[in-house]
Amino acid sequence: MEQERAVGAERFGPLPGRVGHVGGIESLTLDGRRHYFGFDYRSDLVVSPLIDDPGAMAAFAAEHMRQTDGRHGEAYWADLVADAVGTSGLVSRNAEREFTTADLRADLPGPGSHLLYLLDAAGEWDDAFPLPSEARQACARLGFDEDDLAECVDECLRALGEGGAPGEDGRSDEWTVVRCYVASAVTHLPGNWALLFAPLAEAVAVRE
């Protein structure tokens, strides 16, 4: 059993630059399958890949994560993994962390949604990921600069949620911003987080 857990943990290597964080365990479901992940609440940062095995999640946390009082063993983390099934420190409703590939391909995330928050927390967007020039120009036409990217994306999603396909209802700039942001963010996702976000990127791409 110990050997099986070790092998399972080895399948999920640590994310570059995100080892030793103080954090807890969160979970989500994708197409009915539960995936766990480590989360640093103070930094709003994902600190593990998506891990679909509770034992492997506990082993990963014991090796690569900390609590405020230091390191803990797998048994300690196993309790937190179990708690993550029914409770979350990020959302108040379980429905907010239940996703399907079909829905991700069909709908844009809402402004301020948990899905958008996770995209930012997993990708840790920074100035090293510049937007394409067409998106920067679209932001400028909408009255935003690159320093206001998060606000711009939220406003674009809010406008698109009111209706309008690319090129319709004067929403072409909004579509450009959302398409480029999602595509760039997904490209820079660490580990296996594209598992959750690739369908969203596909959906945005086909709406060009």
Secondary structure, DSSP 8 states (H G I E B T S, - for coil): -HHHHHHHHHTS---TT--SEE-EEEEEEETTEEEEEEEETTTTEE-S--B--HHHHHHHHHHHEEBTTB---HHHHHHHHHHHHH--SS-SSGGGGEE-HHHHHH----TT-HHHHHHHHHHT--TTS---HHHHHHHHHTT--GGGHHHHHHHHHHHHHTS--TTSTT-HHHHHHHHHHHHHHHHT--TTTHHHHHHHHHHHHHT-
